[in-house]
Amino acid sequence: MTNQLSKFITSVPVLSRTGPEDQTITDLCYDSRQAVPGSLFFALSGIHTDGAKYIPQAIANGATAVVHSSDLSEFAPGVTYLKVEDSRHAMSPLAAAFYGYPCRDLVVIGVTGTEGKSTTVSLIYQLLILAGKKAGFISTVDYSLGGEVLPNPEHQTTPEAVTIHKKLAAMRDNGVEYAVIESSSHGLSVRTNRLGDVLFDVGVMTNVTHEHLEFHGTHEQYKSDKANLFRALDTHDHIKKGKQVPAFGVVNEEDPAAPYFRAATKKPVYGFSTWATARQGLSASAIEPDATGVNFTLAEPGDISSPVRINLPGAFNVYNTLAALIVVARLLDVPAGRLAGTAALLKPVKGRMTVVDAGQPFEVLVDYAHTPSSFLSIFPSLRKRIAGNIISVFGSGGERDTLKRPEQGQIAGAYSDIVILADEDPRGEDPVELLEMIAAGITDKKRNETLYIIPDRKQAIRKALSLAGSGDLVLLLGKGHENSIIHKDFTEPYDEIAEAETALGELGYTGKAF
């Protein structure tokens, strides 16, 4: 795509301009290594470095325009320099304008929450596809621009604004009607402004628990940043392709933050629940999980009930399914019960309660759970179902919230028979010291008998499998779909599911894993 700089630069205030008045722009980038001839390069100020130092590299790679906030002393000939107050903040409106405001042609659904975002995004997308609609989505795990579902190469739940609007433009150009975006607290924060110019029509809140305080500072700020999704519903007229589309919010009625999110928008807000009839929303009862999924009864306004089967392991997936059913039923103006029959066709997300079955006499599950609240979502129902031992393997992210670590240990220790602590992403922290912080919360386990600290995650998995017997469960938590382990000085390629398959093969189990 090409666009004249003069046509879209008006979307932000420019403090000063140096160089040619206009340029033909072929691409937008914030990584100098990705600049190509005709690129507009955003020199972003970060925690550890100033993007201004990478301007020469971007120009060497072909960039012909630069957006910067720092004072510069040197200007390359033939390059247009645009100084703005905040180059990161400017990236969102400029990306939206460069790509021709794709949100104006798409019904956009945002999903936020501490847990369940990726799965809920996927379920909304799948239900729309099953209903015959053209849809696309962007999530932590994978994405679709209106065609094949592809693994997401980004290491961010919500990518930078340039990537967001580029993908939305591709969806528009591919004839997509509905776009579903996993919307993280970082992405919704005004500090990053990644989603500041996305015209959301629907906002979904799965839950709000203790997470990412290293960025937000306080739980209240974390909650407020997430609620920006609901505030965004009141910022535009919701006319897409010349037609009025429904605008509403969806909240987990059981979450204490539900009233806060309701109050953040003037649009209608529908609730979902498993313990009471949700206001104008959906509820579930008679929840019966098994090894491969969950059966439950769906209730909607008017005393209408429908039996539902989802082939998604874990009782918590009932919440994600309810949220998705509300969204699609409201958008398509059909009873939720009409969609319930297709729920059995919904497919799980990679790394979200993924079953690894190589013919072994015990269960192996891989899940992304990495917070105390997500542990509480999965452990109790598994403990009720598993007659044998639960052997859990997990760690905690380095250079992230430290307060959650002993709490993770306490919860896992209470529900697991054996706990093995291993690297997740230690980053710059000492791996053993990090894992000892988790172990501090485990008071009823004996070292090297029922509690092990094995930083090497591959070896930790092999230890867990070696201890498992018939009827046991090996639960691998924290990595899920991720494709690497981040250490202090290097990033190790890694695939939890593949590693579990390999380790089972070493034990002689060679059946098909899925």
Buried (B, 14 or more C-beta within 10 A) or exposed (E): EEBEBEEBBEBBEEEEEBBBEEBEBBBBBBBBEBBEEBBBBBBBBEEEEBBBEBBEBBBEBBBBBBBBBBEBEEEBEEBBBBBBEBBBBBBBBBBBBBBBBBBBBBBBBBBBBBBBBBBBBBBBBBBBBBBEBBBBBBBBBBBBBBEEBEEBEBEBBBBBBBBBBBBBBBBBBEEBBBBBBBBBBBBBBEEBBBBBBBBBBBBBBBBBBBBBBEBBEEBEBBBBBBBBBBBBBEEBEBEBEEEEBBBBBBBBBBBEBBEBBBEBBEBBBBBBBBEEBBBBBBBBBEBEBEEEBBBBBBBBBEEEBBEBBBBBBBBBBBBBBBBBBBBBBBBBEEBBBEBBEBBEEBEBBBBBBBBBBBEBEBBBBBBBBBBBBBBBBBBBBBBEBBEBBBBBBBBBBBBBBBEBBBBBBBBBBBBBBBBBBBBBBBBEBEBEEBBBBBBEBBEEBEEEEBBBBBBEBBBBBBBBBEBBEEEBBBBBBBBBBBBBBBBEEEEEEBBBBEBBBBBBEEEEBEEEBE
